[in-house]
Amino acid sequence: MARSEKYLAWRNCGRKKKFYTSKTAKKAIQTIKNQTGRHFYYYRCLNCGGWHITKIKQEKMARH
């Protein structure tokens, strides 16, 4: 993998918290919501196969 590809993989996935199941991602979202009142979303990562959370609502992301 070239240096630029490694950087993009890190930027898109490596610096984010990885959840191994959608259930654990949902639980983390609920905890954040209880603490802050803010809505977050989870999505399946195409780079690592895990789940990440985001503040950005996208059509295919599940809202919790």
Buried (B, 14 or more C-beta within 10 A) or exposed (E): EEEEEEEBEEEBBEEBEBBEEBEBBBEBBEEBEEEEEEEBBBBBBEBBEBBBBEEEEEEEBEEB
